[in-house]
Amino acid sequence: MERGTPAILHFRKLLSLLFFFFYFSQISDAQQTVRLQLKWYHQFQFAGYYAAIEKGYYKKAGLNVQLLEAKEGKDATNSVLQGQAEFGVGTSDLLLLRTQQKPVVVLAVIFQHSPLILLTRKDPSIQSLHDLQKRPVMIEPGSAELFAYLRRIGGDEFAACLPETSLQGAESTAERLRSETASLKLVSGQGKFQLTISIGAIQVGQEESFNDALQRVDSALYQAKTAGRNQVVIMS
């Protein structure tokens, strides 16, 4: 019995050790499940996520990542805001949502420059963006940078503050500025040309934030542009 006792004790120690390793392994294998909402159907665009799953990068970090395919009419950002996914593939619209106090955070910028482009068929009448005026253009949702670019094509934008001025006074000033600019006689090396301006004006409320006021006046300016340019739009 004395010679067998050490073997029994060793067996018990070995059993405890195996149990410890098994228990530790169970803890290590426990992973946090997170959902990543894609912004489109499964395709090569999201190859990086597929590769990370296959290579076990997420698993090594303790994550069980579920890729959620986009559905028609479903926005990836809204899925995150509504708690249907922990992460989402977003666009530059996140900057606009942030200014609207939406609780979104940019974790990584995959593209340092916008990948969006405008394509047209080969047409002699279309040589620049200016030639797209009054033509239908199809733009996918989530293309804020394209809308911003098209809004600003054709000239520079700036804002001016008129302290202690009523909305009627601002309208009178804007209209005079528009009229006098349009009446200028300008000549370049290519001949005569006309310079026009579009103006949007608002009266800032006492409790209105700077960002809210900027959005309203930008909306008024956009209405002036879409009305045919060389216009003044007052937004109360």
N, C-alpha and C positions, 0 to 999 in steps of 0.2 A: 504493500500500500504506500509505503514511503516513496518508493521509486516511481509509482504512478501518479502521485500527487502533483509534482511539478508539471507533468504533461497536461493534467486537467486544468491547472491554473493557467498554463500557457494557452490552452485552448480557449478558456474563458476570456483571457486578455485579447486573443486574436479575434474572437467573436465581437468583443466590444469595439475593437479597432475597425473591423469591417463595418459594423453598424455606424460608427462615427463617420467613416468615409462615405457611406451610403447616404447618411443624413446630410452631410455637408454637400454632397453632389446634388441632392434634391434641392437644397437651398440655392446653389449656384445656377441650377437649370431653370429656376423660377424666373420668368421674364415678364416685363411690363408690356402689355399689349397696347399699341398706339395705332391710330388710323390716319392715313395720309390721303386726303382727297385730291385726286388728279383733276386737272382742268379740262381734260378731253378723254377720248376713248384710249384704251391700251394701244400704244404704238411706240415706235423707236424714240420718239421725243423723250420718253421716260426711261430710256435704257439704263441710265445710271442707277435708278432705284432697283430695277430688276437685277442688275449685276451685284449690287450690294447685298441683296437677299441671297442670291446664289452663292456668293463668296462667304457668306456668314458674318459680314461686318456688323450688321445690326444685332445679330445674336450674341456676338462677342461683347457688344456694348450693353447687353441685357435687355434688348428690345425685340418684341415680336411685332413687326411692322405689317399692317394690312393695307394694301393699296386699293382705294375705292375708285372705280371707274366713274367718269362723269356721266351725267344723264342730261338729256336735252332740257334746257330751261333751268338747270340747276347750277348755281354759282358756287365755286369752291370756297370763296371767302365767307359766304353766308352759311355754308355747312359748318365751318369752324365756329362762327359767331353763335350759331344755334346749338352747338354742342354735339353735332353729328360726326365730327372728326376733330382730332387733336391738332393736326397740322394740315396745311393745304398748299397747293402750288398756285401762287397768285401772280398778279401783274402790277404794273405801275399804278393801277387804281388804288393800291394800298396807301399811297401817299395822300390821295384825296380822302379816303376813309379816315385816315389819321387826323386830318384837319377837321373832320366832322365828329371828333371825339370817340370814334369807334375803337374798342379795345383790341387793336391788331398790332402785331410786332413783326418786323422783318428779321428773320433769322440769318438769311444768306442771300446774296445777290449773285445768281448764277451767271447772268449776262451783264457785262460792264457797259454795254451799249445795246440799245433797243434792236431786236432782230426783226422788227416789223418793217415792211416795205409796201409801196404802192405799185401795182402793175397795171399797165394798159396795153391794149392791142396796138399793133403798129399802125399808126394813123398820122398822116402829115399835119393834121390840125391840132395834134397834142404834142407840144414840144417842151412844156414846162407845167408846173402846178397851176399857174395862172390860167392855163387853157382848160382846166377842169371846172371852172366857174359855170354854174347853171347846168352841170352834168351830174347824173346820178353816180354816186360812189358807194360801193359796198364795203363796210368796215365791220369786223367782228367785234363783239362785246369785249370789254377789258382792254381797249386800245387808247387809253387816255392820252398817251404821247402823240398819237396821230391827230387826235382832235385838237390838242393844244397847238400842234404844228400848223394845221390847216387854219386855225383861228388867227394865227399871227402872220400867215404868209401875206406878203405885199406891203409890209411896213412894220415900224416899231410901235410899241405900246408903252405908255407911261401913265401915272396917276397924278392928279393935282388936287390939293385940298384948298377949299375956299372958306376960311373961317368967318363966322358971323355973317353967313350968306344964306338966304332962304332958297328953297328949291326953285322958286320962280326966278330968282336972281341968277342961280346957277344955269338954268335953262336959257336965259337971255344971253349970258356970257358964252355958253357953248354954241348957241346958234350964230352969234356974231363971229366967233372964231371959225366955225365951219364955213360960213358964207364968204368971209374975207380970204380964207385959204383957197376956196374953189375959184375965186376971181383972179388969182395970181396968174400972170402970163410968164410961163417958164419955157426956156429954150435950152436944149442940149445939143451935143454933136449929131444926134439922130433927128433933130427937129424939135418942134413944139410939143409940149406935153402938159397935162393937167394934174395937179396934186389935190387929192381930196382926203378928208379925215372923217372918221366915224366916232361918235362920242356917246358914252353912256354916263348918266348922272344919277346920283341918289342923295338922299339926306340921311346922314348917319344918326341912328337913335342914341339916346343918352346911355342906355345899358347895352348897346350893341358892341360886340367884340370886333377887333380889327379884322380877323379872318372872315367873320360873317359879313361885314361891310364890303370887304374885298370880293367875296363871292357874289354879292348882289350887284355891285357895280360892273363886275366882269360879265354877268348875265345880261345886264342892260347894254353893254358894249357889243356883245354877241348878237343881240336882237337888232342893233343898229347895222351891223355888218350883213346879216342875213336879209335885211329889208332892202338891200341894194347898195349899201355903202353910201358915203356922203350924207349920213343921217345923224340925227340926235334923238336918243331915246331916254326919256325920264322915267325912272322907276320909283314910285312912292313907297 
